[in-house]
Amino acid sequence: MFGRFMPTEGKFFEIFNAHAKCIVDASHELELLIDNMNQMEVHKQNVQTNRHRGRP
């Protein structure tokens, strides 16, 4: 029964892991933004880059 919920596309886990990495990278940049407000623009751009990179 559980097999019905598993993805049928072979690259699902590869795509899932790549998306998870984007989330982790963006979260790290967000933390850096909060800790280094004097470099806000750089970290804001990095967060946005990771956010767009995670879209299919």
Secondary structure, 3 states (H helix, E strand, C coil): CHHHHCCCCCCHHHHHHHHHHHHHHHHHHHHHHHHCHHHHHHHHHHHHHHHHHCCC
